[in-house]
Structures are given as C-alpha cells and as structure tokens.
Amino acid sequence: MSTCAVDAAGVVHEPAAPDARIVSLVPSITELLFALRLDSQIVGRTGFCVHPRDLVRRVPKVGGTKAVKVDAIRALHPTHLIANIDENEAETVDILRAFVPHVVVTHPLTPQDNFALYRLLGTIFDRSAEAQRLSEALELRLQETVQHAWPAEQVLYAIWRDPWMTVARNTYISAMLRLVNWQTLPAAHGGREGANRYPVFDLDAPWLAGVDRVLLSSEPYRFTEAHRAALERDPRLAGKRVELIDGELVSWYGVRAIEGVAYLARLASAG
C-alpha cells in the first residue's frame, strides 16, 4: 500500500522526515497538528492560531492568515507549510513555494471531509494511529446525528456586519448546519475558491421572510448580546428567533469538528 498522500491541490506528498519543521497558516489545522502530537515539529503559526491555548503560545507568529510575513517564515526554515484555499491568499502561497520544499493545501467543505484531512496529515507526518482515533471519534458523533429526526429549519448565519455577510450553501459552515437539518438562506452557491461563497445581504432582502432562525456567529465578526438584542427588536425580523452561536465550533474543521457536531446537536435539541 502506498504511503503517499494527495492534498486538495492534487499534489502528492511523500512521508516527511522525523525532523520536519511545520508552519501552519490555518488556525483550525494548527489545533489539529497538536491533536496529532506534532508539538515539537510546529515552528510557526498565525496570530489567529489560538488553540490549544496552553501549547500554542510558545510557537512563533508569522502574521495573519492573509497578512503573512514572508520573511518571518523564511527565517524559520520550514520543510512544510500548511495552507487552505479559503483562508490564505494564493499569491502569497505561491511566493512561499519558492523556498518551502513542501506546501500542503487543504480545503474541507463538509464535516465528512475531515476524515480525508486527518488521513492526509496523519500519513505525511507519521501519525496514522492518532488520525484513526480522531476519525473514530468523529464517526461516532456523525452517527449520533443521523439517528435523530431533526425538524427542518431555514436559518440565516451571519458572519459580518457593515456590510452584512452570510454563507453560501457550498461552504463548510452550511454543511455543518445541515447535520441538524438547518438549511441556510439565501439558497446561494459560490465558486470553489471563495468567490461569492460569503454573500453580502441587507435586512430588507425578500428571502428573509423565509428565515426561521438568525444565528450570529462569534467569528470572524464577534457578535455580542447587544447585537442580538438589537436585531430581536428590528421589525424586519419580527417573529424570528435570534441567537448567538459559537463560530469556532461551527466553522473550524480538524479536531474541533468532533466537539462541533455534538454542540450543534445540543443546540438543535434545545429547540
């Protein structure tokens, strides 16, 4: 059986050496690398890579997910860079390819895509046993959700304001919400690499009449109780349930997805 792994860009990766040096530009994958027990090999991360809080602090920052400090990465002499199609700028990743030997591209779009993500990183970095344990834990959570007859709801998942922004149906977030039979509105589908996948809307949009529940995410915009209360009073949303939702648990793939599936099930069960 081949020990090679193929990433989201179609690149084939050989197993890494035990002394591999990894820079992660993806917050959820930084957390996953720690879950795979790769602590000693993680040499760089973004300022948004904040989990696990007790371990990630010792890892040098290399800027943000989009405002990457190329020279800071160069100085770390990484052998591997982990990037994501949605979260990182393609032009920046191309610059980094010039001096990072191995660039691993990721692009999970559904909760089930985490199985391939675990396997990809587990295979490259010799953590297949750890990856298998994560897969088994996620499979258990997913099986628990399919055994429940969730009532259908139409939801608006807000990720930004000024302007208001939401998610298209072919995003990871929308796929997570479908686990509990929450269908996102508007019924929009964007391109593969971010184009129109996070559409702008306004509170006068006609399709809002079909929304049952408005979900205000804690990231990337940090909605607060004050925002929730103001929207609840807005006559354009009269009769709709408005609530805050943990954006990390809904939008972070990797190890966080295991807890995220259970979180959504609890939220939906609460009515």
Buried (B, 14 or more C-beta within 10 A) or exposed (E): EEEEBEBBBEEEBEEBEEEBBBBBBBBBBBBBBBBBEBEEBBBBBBEBBBBEEEEBEEBEBBBBBEEBBBEBBBEBEBBBBBBBBBBBBEEBBEBBEEEBEBBBBBBBBBBBBBBBBBBBBBBBBBBBEBBBBBBEBBBEBBEEBEEEEBEEBBBBBBBBEEEBBBBBBBBBBBBBBBBBBBBBBBEBEBEEEBEEBBBEBEBEBEEBEEBBBBBBBBBEBEBEEEBBEEBBEEEEBEEBBBBBBBBBBBBBBBBBBBBBBBBBBEBBEEE
